[in-house]
């Protein structure tokens, strides 16, 4: 019942934000809920598989729900997976490919901890059994990520479909362009800017860190040897520092659960931003958002307004999901198996 009420309230917030005056809210940086750049493309539309494979979206949804009930960690895994795919040469399923000659994107350091490949393959197998060679792996991934956001307590947002799968992987670009948790703020923001994300959109997308976990190895220096000083980052709240450092020292292979830190309730929501305001940020690149007023103002806005965050996150995810899509019969292919191009 609470889930239904949450969705109703979110829908009302979306409607209000769309009809509001452009100067009334930070969310006015978006012009409409669905981007218009692809609206004239007949190969990239709402419900693209309506006639060719009407079972596609329901199969994706039911499979993600089924697996989520067994293992809730698949949700943040799929959200992270779609980001790492779309951020490199667009949403084309290239991150799913195994190496053939040399290395693939998934082999690069930023991607070595990615999970969820087996989930996408399982969904693909089920769809192929009823609609062979119709639904792309790239569409499966963006739709599965959307279901994961919603199951985690986030918004449900509309997505166009009709993406086709790339014929190659881009390991060098993945190594260089995936934002790293240790990147200085300006470098971090510049990587998003090159993909046409504004400051607000960048901060908003990082709100996905409210749902997931991070390996102790990624944060050990910040909690014990910040910038080679032999001391922790002085901006970290002391009790939080002691708790997190003790956990990682006890088990260096452990994960810090981002869903719970600084939150009254676990899951997707504004507690990520509230934690940053209180210096509870786990990843150094996250906490750095508070070191510059140009990003800190967005952190404070989202920390205090759940509707604003949910609305803007929907728009930012739609934008992310439409980066560099391949459409039409002359572009890419529909893979039979998501980890390999067709032979």
Secondary structure, 3 states (H helix, E strand, C coil): CHHHHHHHHHHHHHHHHHHCCCCCCHHHHCCCCCCCCCCCCCCCECCCCCCCCCCHHHHHHHHHHHHHHHCCHHHHHHHHHHHHHHCCCCCCCHHHCCCCCCCCHHHCHHHCCCCCHHHHHHHHHHHHHHCCCCCCHHHHHHHHHHHHHHHCCCCCCCCCECCEECCCCCHHHHHHHCCCCCCCHHHHHHHHHCCCCCHHHHHHHHHHHHCCEEEHHHHHHHHHCHHHCCCCCCCCCHHHHHHHHHHHHHCCCCEEECCCCCCCCCCCCCHHHHHHHCCCCCCHHHHHHHHCHHHHHHHHHHHCCHHHHHHHHHHHHHHHHCCCCECCCCCCECCCECCECCC
